Each structure stands twice: as structure tokens, then as C-alpha cells.
Amino acid sequence: MAISKVTSQSISDGTIATADIADSAISTAKIAAGTIATADIADGAVTAVKTTGVGGQNTPYWYAYGHASGQASSSGTFTKMEASIVHDSGSNYDNSNYRWTCPSGAAGKYWVNIATQPYATSNTGNGAQIVPYKNGSSMGNTYNASLYQISNFRNHWMIWSGIIDLAVGDYLEAYYYSNFSSGVGGSAYGKFGGYKLIE
């Protein structure tokens, strides 16, 4: 008599080997959630093709630093921070123009940071500000940091960080001003950097 149906009761434990199961015989519909443990997955079994969207690199990135001894500027005038490159993953920072340009294939959201110590040789300094410039224009109050009505701000750090959307070819620069009624003022220990966010 022919057997028309094989039930689980008819199969002894351990009698079906892995080699007996065709490559496409078991579908995801037959695997209950949570039944495959990490220990069941062989080293090297998961390839990069199967890990799309996992991990990533925050590139491109850059970091520039300048003027430990101070960069002089006119009172109340926005001045470009003359920071020289320290780290630059894709050689996209221009040390002659002190700007970073978004390269081909790298459009997206960037975390950008500007920091400096505004100073004045007299004690009459009463304001300072830092702000990123995008394609030659200030990004305005939404993106700035400031010190306001402080009688002596020589040793006060100013730090701004934020997210900026960039298209290919867009460029960023760091600007500052310090406000003082007499003496000489400017900015010292300028720092300007950023990196692409993983989306």
C-alpha cells in the first residue's frame, strides 16, 4: 500500500539530515519569530548584502583650527574665521579660503560645530557672536550663538552646534564678531568642523 501522508509521528528524531532538505524548501513563513538564536547563526553567514542600513560611517568630515594668539577684527564686524585644516576625510577643505565644500555623492544633513574665544584688550567688550555662512551668506539667528551685554568677555568660550542641510557644491564657512568700544579685539582658538549624519 502506498503511503499518502507522512506525519511527524512517523519520523524518528534525527533521521532527517540537513543534506536531505532542499535549499528552497523552508520559507520565512515556516520560521516562527524568535526561534533562531544568535548561536544558531554561523560566523560569516551574514554578509554585507544582508545588513543594509546597519552601521555606516560619518564621512565626509573635517576639523580646522586657527589663531591661538588671536585673529584681530573690527568691532561689530563679521569676520571669517581663519582656521587651518587638521582633519579632512576627503580633501574638501580649502585652506586658502577657509571653507569646506560638500563633495559629489555626499549631499545630506551635517552636524556642524563652531567654537572660539572672543577677546578685547580693554574691558569694554560687550558682545560677540559666531554663525555659519552657507554659500557666502549668514545662516542667521536660527544658527548662531552669542554673548550679549557682558562687560569683559575675554575668556568666555562661545560654542555653536547644529544640523545643516547641504547639497553637492554647497560650501560652509565660520564667521564671528566681537563688539568693543576701544582697544583691539577679535577671536582666538577658533575651531570649525563637521560630519555627515547617517540617515
Rosetta blueprint (number, residue, H / E / L):
1 M L
2 A L
3 I L
4 S L
5 K L
6 V L
7 T L
8 S H
9 Q H
10 S H
11 I L
12 S L
13 D L
14 G L
15 T L
16 I L
17 A L
18 T H
19 A H
20 D H
21 I L
22 A L
23 D L
24 S L
25 A L
26 I L
27 S L
28 T H
29 A H
30 K H
31 I L
32 A L
33 A L
34 G L
35 T L
36 I L
37 A L
38 T H
39 A H
40 D H
41 I L
42 A L
43 D L
44 G L
45 A L
46 V L
47 T L
48 A H
49 V H
50 K H
51 T L
52 T L
53 G L
54 V L
55 G L
56 G L
57 Q L
58 N L
59 T L
60 P L
61 Y E
62 W E
63 Y E
64 A E
65 Y E
66 G E
67 H L
68 A L
69 S L
70 G L
71 Q E
72 A E
73 S E
74 S L
75 S L
76 G L
77 T L
78 F L
79 T E
80 K E
81 M L
82 E L
83 A L
84 S E
85 I E
86 V E
87 H E
88 D E
89 S L
90 G L
91 S L
92 N L
93 Y E
94 D E
95 N L
96 S L
97 N L
98 Y L
99 R E
100 W E
101 T E
102 C L
103 P L
104 S L
105 G L
106 A L
107 A L
108 G E
109 K E
110 Y E
111 W E
112 V E
113 N E
114 I E
115 A E
116 T E
117 Q E
118 P E
119 Y E
120 A E
121 T L
122 S L
123 N L
124 T L
125 G L
126 N L
127 G E
128 A E
129 Q E
130 I E
131 V E
132 P E
133 Y E
134 K E
135 N L
136 G L
137 S E
138 S E
139 M L
140 G L
141 N H
142 T H
143 Y H
144 N L
145 A E
146 S E
147 L E
148 Y E
149 Q L
150 I L
151 S L
152 N L
153 F L
154 R L
155 N L
156 H L
157 W L
158 M E
159 I E
160 W E
161 S E
162 G E
163 I E
164 I E
165 D E
166 L E
167 A L
168 V L
169 G L
170 D L
171 Y E
172 L E
173 E E
174 A E
175 Y E
176 Y E
177 Y E
178 S E
179 N E
180 F L
181 S L
182 S L
183 G L
184 V L
185 G E
186 G E
187 S E
188 A E
189 Y E
190 G E
191 K E
192 F E
193 G E
194 G E
195 Y E
196 K E
197 L L
198 I L
199 E L
